[in-house]
Amino acid sequence: MIKKYYSAHSGIFLLLWVLILTLISQLAFAVTLFIDNKGYIYGRLSNVNLEKTYSSAYAGDILLGHDSTTFTSIGNQPANLVSNPWEFCFEKDRYEEIENLIGNYVVLEFKTPKSNELLSCSATKELVAIYPVDENQVLDKMHFIGDINTSDQEISRGVEFGRIVNVFENKNSNRTYFMTVQMGSSGNSFRHFLIDDHDLYDFAVIIMKAAAMVKIHYSERLSMSNPFGQSGLGSMSYVSEIEIVGGKSSVPQTEIAGEQSDS
């Protein structure tokens, strides 16, 4: 009887350890997503300011996409993932460069964690570079078909129309790419996607710098967890291809990066 007692409780103890380790790994993944990433944001530069008079750290705000208003979170994702206005930090010697772009649509390249010189700044993202948007830019490619590498079961697929406003790459071993799209041409309707293909991610960045409208082809996959550390049965939208709507191309419309279109 004693042996059976210990055997049963050992099994329960082992199961508890498995659950604890699973939770820890999910939390570690989520933490990595927020503190060790790099990416780009698109919108109208609305404000720059010196947060504290004793500091050399400046902060700025970008309103996401076109004609959006303030909110603290979108969709069912954590509040500190994407908020509006989107906040960033930069050093004093870049103030004039940034201030001259207020009121304009820009693409801002950012990274986390921020440098020690910016620790007094309340925003978590550090400015790396800022690019004025060129809507008349001639694009080499208009359509890119990428790969989806997850083995999760597909439950649906579809196409969404809008403008890419945020893409970033986390630096964990899985190299997940995250993307937010403003649905339609303006407003506060946003949707989150995952990208599984580095070349498709690079194409999304090029599109952002031209402020192009796009069709996002996606595959909805069943998932027990997601890159934000949230567990439980749910689904994630993986991007399979991105197609520019309108815009100016320097190549025939039938040419597709990575593959050739039959249409």
Secondary structure in CASP SS format (residue, H / E / C, confidence):
PFRMAT SS
TARGET T0000
AUTHOR 0000-0000-0000
METHOD secondary structure of the structure
MODEL  1
M C 1.00
I H 1.00
K H 1.00
K H 1.00
Y H 1.00
Y H 1.00
S H 1.00
A H 1.00
H H 1.00
S H 1.00
G H 1.00
I H 1.00
F H 1.00
L H 1.00
L H 1.00
L H 1.00
W H 1.00
V H 1.00
L H 1.00
I H 1.00
L H 1.00
T H 1.00
L H 1.00
I H 1.00
S H 1.00
Q H 1.00
L H 1.00
A H 1.00
F H 1.00
A H 1.00
V H 1.00
T H 1.00
L H 1.00
F H 1.00
I H 1.00
D C 1.00
N E 1.00
K E 1.00
G E 1.00
Y E 1.00
I E 1.00
Y E 1.00
G E 1.00
R E 1.00
L E 1.00
S E 1.00
N E 1.00
V E 1.00
N E 1.00
L E 1.00
E C 1.00
K C 1.00
T C 1.00
Y C 1.00
S C 1.00
S C 1.00
A E 1.00
Y E 1.00
A E 1.00
G E 1.00
D E 1.00
I E 1.00
L E 1.00
L E 1.00
G C 1.00
H C 1.00
D C 1.00
S C 1.00
T C 1.00
T C 1.00
F E 1.00
T C 1.00
S C 1.00
I C 1.00
G C 1.00
N C 1.00
Q C 1.00
P C 1.00
A C 1.00
N C 1.00
L C 1.00
V C 1.00
S C 1.00
N E 1.00
P C 1.00
W E 1.00
E E 1.00
F E 1.00
C E 1.00
F E 1.00
E E 1.00
K H 1.00
D H 1.00
R H 1.00
Y H 1.00
E H 1.00
E H 1.00
I H 1.00
E H 1.00
N C 1.00
L C 1.00
I C 1.00
G C 1.00
N C 1.00
Y E 1.00
V E 1.00
V E 1.00
L E 1.00
E E 1.00
F E 1.00
K E 1.00
T E 1.00
P C 1.00
K C 1.00
S C 1.00
N H 1.00
E H 1.00
L H 1.00
L C 1.00
S C 1.00
C C 1.00
S C 1.00
A C 1.00
T C 1.00
K C 1.00
E E 1.00
L E 1.00
V E 1.00
A E 1.00
I E 1.00
Y E 1.00
P E 1.00
V C 1.00
D C 1.00
E C 1.00
N C 1.00
Q C 1.00
V E 1.00
L E 1.00
D C 1.00
K C 1.00
M C 1.00
H E 1.00
F E 1.00
I E 1.00
G C 1.00
D C 1.00
I C 1.00
N C 1.00
T C 1.00
S C 1.00
D C 1.00
Q C 1.00
E E 1.00
I E 1.00
S E 1.00
R E 1.00
G E 1.00
V E 1.00
E E 1.00
F E 1.00
G E 1.00
R E 1.00
I E 1.00
V E 1.00
N E 1.00
V E 1.00
F E 1.00
E E 1.00
N E 1.00
K C 1.00
N C 1.00
S C 1.00
N C 1.00
R C 1.00
T C 1.00
Y E 1.00
F E 1.00
M E 1.00
T E 1.00
V E 1.00
Q E 1.00
M E 1.00
G C 1.00
S C 1.00
S C 1.00
G C 1.00
N C 1.00
S C 1.00
F E 1.00
R E 1.00
H E 1.00
F E 1.00
L E 1.00
I E 1.00
D C 1.00
D C 1.00
H H 1.00
D H 1.00
L H 1.00
Y H 1.00
D H 1.00
F H 1.00
A H 1.00
V H 1.00
I H 1.00
I H 1.00
M H 1.00
K H 1.00
A H 1.00
A C 1.00
A C 1.00
M E 1.00
V E 1.00
K E 1.00
I E 1.00
H E 1.00
Y E 1.00
S E 1.00
E E 1.00
R E 1.00
L E 1.00
S E 1.00
M E 1.00
S E 1.00
N C 1.00
P C 1.00
F C 1.00
G C 1.00
Q C 1.00
S E 1.00
G E 1.00
L E 1.00
G E 1.00
S E 1.00
M E 1.00
S E 1.00
Y E 1.00
V E 1.00
S E 1.00
E E 1.00
I E 1.00
E E 1.00
I E 1.00
V E 1.00
G C 1.00
G C 1.00
K E 1.00
S E 1.00
S C 1.00
V C 1.00
P C 1.00
Q C 1.00
T C 1.00
E E 1.00
I C 1.00
A E 1.00
G C 1.00
E C 1.00
Q E 1.00
S C 1.00
D C 1.00
S C 1.00
END
